[in-house]
Amino acid sequence: MLVVLVIIALLAGLVGVRLLSQVDRSKAIAAKAQIETLVSAVESLRADIGRLPEPEEGLNLLTAAPQEMVNWFGPYLDEGLPADPWGRPYRFEVDASGREFYLYTLGADDQVGGQGAAQDIGRLPK
């Protein structure tokens, strides 16, 4: 009986490790898809208003326009602003020239750099 329990425990351990790696991979795939959608929405917003969101506006400008903005034709997202698959807001930055933007998540560890589930995903600052 003890041998059977040990075998079951070993198999459960192997299956658990594989299952966790699949969950990590699916979260990374979901983040990539969400970022593609967000990048497209930001590009549409830029085409309409002629600029990227200011730092204080951030990605919230995709879902709600300030009252004085006349060329805003959103909302630019169907279901509101998503969090990344780890439950944190996506990071959005505009470079000093105001022409390029970065939209990304820092992955599972919420730290710059990393590999596997901790890998940074998206349009990353250079």
N, C-alpha and C positions, 0 to 999 in steps of 0.2 A: 504494500500500500504506500509506503514511504517513497519507493522508487517511482511510482506513478505520479505522486504529488510533485516530486522533483522534476520529472520530465514535463509535466504540465506547466510548472513555474518557469522552466527554461524556455519553453515554446511561447508562453505569454510574454516573457521578456523580449524575445526576438520580434514578435509581432508588434509589441508596443513601440520598440525603437523604429521599426519600419513605418508604423502609423504616424508617429511624431514627425518623421522626416517628410512624409507626404503632406501633413498639415502645414509644415514650414514652407514647402514648395508651393502649395496652393495659395498661401498668403502672399508669397512673392509674386505669383502670377496675377492675383487679384490687384495688388498694388500697381503693377505695370499697367494693367487695363484701366484702373482708375486714373492713373497719371496721364495716360493717353487722352482720356476723356476730358480731364481738367485742362491739359495743354490746348486741346482743340477749343474749349470754351474760352480760355484766356485769349487765344488768337482771334476768335469771333468778337469778343469784347473789345479788343484793341482795334479791330477794323471799324467797329461802330463808333467808339468814342475818341479814336485817334491817339491813344496812349495806353500804357500799361497801368494797372492799379498802383496807387501810391502806397507806401508802407502802412499807413494807418487804415487804408481801405482793405488791403490784402485780397484774399480770395473771396471775402464776403461780398465784394462788388459783383461777383457772378450771380448772386441771388437777390440782391436788393440794391437799388440805385439811390444815391442822394437826391433830394428833391430838386436841386438846381441843375441836374444833369439832363440835357435834352436829347442826346443821341444814344441813350441807353435803351436797347431794345430787348432786354432779357425778360425773365431770368434765363441764364445761359446753361443751366443745369435742370434736368427734369425733376430730380428728387432731392434737391438741396445739396449742400456741401458735405461730402462724405469725410469721415475720419479714415485714417489709414487702417489696414487690417489688424494693427496692434492697438487700435483705439485712440491714437493720437492725431492731432491735426497735421495735415500735410504742410511742409515748409515751403514758403514762397518768398523769393527775393528778386529784386530787380538790380541789375548792375548800375554802376555810376553813370553810364551814358543814357540810361533809361530805355535802351533798345533791346537788351537781352534779359531774359528772366530764367530763374531756376525754380524748379518745382520738384520736390523730392520727399522721401521718407528715409529715416536713418535705420530702418529695419527693426528687428526684434529687440536689440539692445539699446536703441536710442542714443548711440554713440557714433561719432564720425568714423568711417572705415568699417572693417569687419568682413567676414566671409560667411557663406551659408545663410542661415536665417538672420544673421546680424548684418548682412550686406546692405549698403546704401543703394537705393533704387530711385531712378528718375533722371531729370535734367539737373545734374549736380553742378555746384559752383566750381570754377576752375581753380 
